[in-house]
C-alpha cells in the first residue's frame, strides 16, 4: 500500500472576535497535485486531497466519458512522488 500524506491538518490561527484576539483551531484540507494518465498520456493535472484517490480517478474517468463503466478500467496505479 502506498502511503500518502494526511488529508487534513490542524492549524492554530489568531482569530479576532468581539474586538478580542484569541488563538483558534481550524482543520484545513491538504492538497497534492494529481495527474491522471491514460495509455501513457497525461489527460489532466489538478489539486486534490490525497484521500480516496482510486474513487476520484474512477469518478473523473466516468464524468469525462473516458470510460462508460468502471469495469472498462484494465489497471489503476497510484504512484506517490
N, C-alpha and C positions, 0 to 999 in steps of 0.2 A: 504494500500500500504506500502511495506517495503521501508525504506529509506536506501540507500547505500551511501558511500562516493562519492565525486565528481570523475569524470572520468579523470580529469587532474588538475594540479596545476601550478601556475606561480612561477618561481624561478628567482633570480637575480644573476647570476654568474659573476665573474670578467673575462672579455674577453681581450685577448691580440691580437691586430691588428696593423699592421704598427708600431711595436715597442712601442706602447702605451697601457696602461691598462685603461679599462673603464668598467663601470657596464653595463651588458647586460640584456636582458629579454628573457626568454625561457619558453615555455609551455611544460611540460612533462606529460606523461601518468601516472596515478596512477594505481596500480595493486593490486588485492586481490587474495587470494587463493580461488579457486573454486573447489568444489568436486561434481562430477556427480555420482549420486547413482541411481541404477535401482533395483527395487524389494527388497530394503533393503540392497543391497551390493554396496559398493563403486567401481566404474569402473575406474575412473581416477580422479586425482587431478592435477590442473595446475594453473598457474598465468594468470589472465585476467583482463581487465578493467571492472569495475562494471556496465558499460552501456550496455543495451540491452542483459541482461543475458538470457532471455527467448529465443530470437532468437539464441543466442550462443548455448544453450542446444539443441534446435531442430536441428540446423545445425550439431553439433557434433554427435548427435544420428543418423542422416541420413548418414553422411560420414563414420561412424564406422559400418554401416549396423546393428545397434541395432534395428532400425525401417526402414520400407520401405516407409512410408508416414507419415506426421505429424498427420494424424487422428488416427494413431496407439497409440498415447500418451493418456493414461487414465487421468493422472493428472500430473501437473508440479508445484512444490512448490519451492519458493525462500525463503531461511531462512538466515537471517543475524546473524552472530555470534559476 
